[in-house]
Amino acid sequence: MKKTITLTAAALLASSLLLAGCSDDSDSDSDAAASPSMSASAAETTAAPTEVEVISQTNLTVDAAQGTFDLLGLTTNIVDEDGKGVVIGDDGAKWLVVSQDPETGTVPVGSAVTLVVRKAS
C-alpha cells in the first residue's frame, strides 16, 4: 500500500511539473505587441475587394445570372434583343441570357452588367 501511495504521489508530482513546463511565462506586453500585427494581417485578408471579375452568364437563366452578379456585388440591367427594358418579375427561370455587356473582364464593384435576354421556348 505504501508503494502505491508513493507511486501515486510521484505521478502527481511529475504531472504537475510537466504542466508547469507547458505554462506561458511570457509577459502580457509581448502578447500585446503581437496582437496588432495579427489584427493587421486579418484586416488585410478580410478587406472587401474593389474590383471583381465578370463571368460570362450566356445561355443561363436570368435568375442564375442575377444571383451570380449579386454575389459579386454587381448590378444588372435587363433588356431584350431589341434593347428595350424587360421586367422579369417571378419568371426569371423562363428567360435566357443570350449575351451580356461586358462579357468578361475586371470591373469595379457596383458596376452594372447589361443582360440581353429572350424568353425560353
Secondary structure as GFF3:
##gff-version 3
##sequence-region A 1 121
A	DSSP	alpha_helix	2	22	.	.	.	ID=ss1
A	DSSP	alpha_helix	28	46	.	.	.	ID=ss2
A	DSSP	beta_strand	51	54	.	.	.	ID=ss3
A	DSSP	alpha_helix	62	72	.	.	.	ID=ss4
A	DSSP	beta_strand	75	80	.	.	.	ID=ss5
A	DSSP	three_ten_helix	92	94	.	.	.	ID=ss6
A	DSSP	beta_strand	95	101	.	.	.	ID=ss7
A	DSSP	beta_strand	105	108	.	.	.	ID=ss8
A	DSSP	beta_strand	112	119	.	.	.	ID=ss9
###
